[in-house]
Structures are given as C-alpha cells and as structure tokens.
Amino acid sequence: MPTTPKRKLIHKKEVKLEIVELQAESFHVFLHVLVNHKKVRMLLDTGASKTVLDKEFVESKLKTSKLESSNNPTSSLHATVQSSNIMTAKSIAIGSSKLKDYMITVLDLAHVNKTYKMVKCKPIQGILGSDILVEKQAIIDYGKKQLKLKK
C-alpha cells in the first residue's frame, strides 16, 4: 500500500472583512474582534498608529475602571485630542490569533459614529491600528475580503 506524503501543516489565521462603500469610490474596511471576550466592530485603519477603543464602549460593556490618563496628543479620524486614556486589555482575539495584556488607547469615538450614522453605516466600537497589524504581520486581501495574520 503506497504511503501518502506528509503535508506540512500551516495554521492560517484569516479573518473575514466587510468592505463598505460609503460614497462613490470611498471605502471603509471593518472586522469583528473580541476584546476581553466582548465582540467589537472595528474599523481597519492602516494609517492609525495605535489600536483604539471607544470610551463609552469600554465604560459600559467592558466595565473597567482601570483607565489611565495619557497626556500625549492623539490624532483620531478628523480630530486631534489633547488627552486620552489607555487601558490594558486582558485578551484580544482576531480570529484564532490572540494577544494578552495589550495596551490600547481609549478615545471618544462619538464623532466617528455620528459621521457613520449620516451615511447609514453601522457604528464602530474601535479602530484596529498598525501596532497590531505590524506585530501580526497582517496582509489585507481585498479580493477575498480577508485579513491574513502570520503570527
């Protein structure tokens, strides 16, 4: 009986993306992530240096009082904020890829969601930034609508 050659197992970490056309030829890319086991709808933003969670979401759903002040000026979509908060997420799961004890910036994203509401787009609870995308060696496949993580 012939033997079948062993195949090298590759554990792919692929996450489904939602690509939304907000205006003619103007797209935003969204995905779902688990933060401390809570489902979070995030904007995938390769231009964001840090991953951000919405302050209202953190206070109401994650119920954390462990926010630390940060006096570093922070830029978010359409605004510059002179102060922000930071928190340590116990766990972040992007598909099967996991991060533990990860520092996240916390900002009020109400202005972003107000804009999304005007164009009939679902609200977000966070922004997935380049800090995690670089760490996980992410590849965005627009054709397959997938985020592939190598780590």
N, C-alpha and C positions, 0 to 999 in steps of 0.2 A: 504494500500500500504506500503510494507516494506521500511524502510529508509536505505540508504547506509551509512556505517560508514565513518566518515570524515577521510581523509588521511592527514597525516602531510606533508606539502609541504617542500621539500628540494630543495634549489636552488643550483644546481651543477654548478660549473664553470670548464668546461672541454675544453681543447684546443688541437687541432689536432697537432701531432708531425710528422715530417718527419725524418725517420731513414735512414741514408745513409752509406753504406759500402764503405769506401774509399779505403781500401786494404783488403785482405783476413782477415776476423775476426777482423777488425778495423772499428769501427762505430763512427759516429758523429750524434748528435741529433739536429734538427733545428725546429724552430717555427716562426710564424709571430706575431708581437706585434705592437701596434700603439703607437707612441711617438709623442706627440703634434699633433695628428691626421694624422701622416705620417706613412705609412706601413714600417716596419723594419723587415728584415730577421735576426734572431738571432741564434747563437749557444747556446744551453742549456748546461751550464757548472757548474756542482755541485761543482767542485773544485775551481771555481772563487769566491773569497770572495765578490767582488763587481760587479755590473752590469756596462757594458762599452758600449759606443757608439763610432763609428769610427769618427775621427776628420773631415775627408773630407766630410762625410755624414752630420755631424752637420753643417758645414760651408755652404755646397751647398744646402741641402734640408731643413734643419730647419732654415737656415739663421739667426742664432743667433750670436751676437757679445758679448754675456754675458758669456764668458768663464772666469773662474778664475783660476789662476795658483795654482798648488799644488806641493810643493817640496818633498812630500812623495814619496820614491821609490815605484814603482808599477811593479808587475810582470804580464806579459801577456803571451799568448801562445808563447813559445820558445824565450822569450826575457825579459830582465829587463830594465825598463825605469826609468831614474833618476828623471824625472819630468813629470807631467801630468797636465791635466786641469780637472776642474769639472764644471758642469752646473746644473741648476735646471730645470728639465722637468716639464712643467705645468701639463701635464697629460700623464699617461702610462696606456694603456688598454691591458690586457692579457685576451682575451675572454671577458666575462662580468665583470671581476674583474678590478677595477680601483685604481690607485694611483694618488695623486695630489701633486704637488710641491715636487718632489722627486729628491734628489741629485744623479747625475750619473757621473762616471768618463769618461773622453773623452781621447782616445788614437788614435794614428795612427795604424790602423789595416791592412795596406797595405801588410805587411809581411805574415799575415794570409791568405789574399786573393790571394797572389802570390802562396802560397802552394796549396790552393784550386784549383786554375786555372791549376796547374800542374797535378792534379788528376781529372780534369774535373768536379769539383763541383762548384755550384753557389756561388757567393761571399756573404759575410755577411756584415751587417751594425752595428752589435753589438753582445754582449755576455750577456746572461741573467745569472746572478750570484746568489750565495747563499743568498745574502742580501734580495732579493725579494722572492726567493724560501722559505726561512725560515719564513719570515713575512707572506706569504700567505699560509703557511703550505702545501706546494706542495707535491703531490705524483705523481711519474712518473710510468705510466703503459705501459711498453714496449709491452706487448701482444696486448693491444688495441690501441697502438700508441697515447696515450693521456697524457696530463699533467692535473692533477686534482688539483684545488685550493680550499681550505676550507674557505678562507676568501676573 
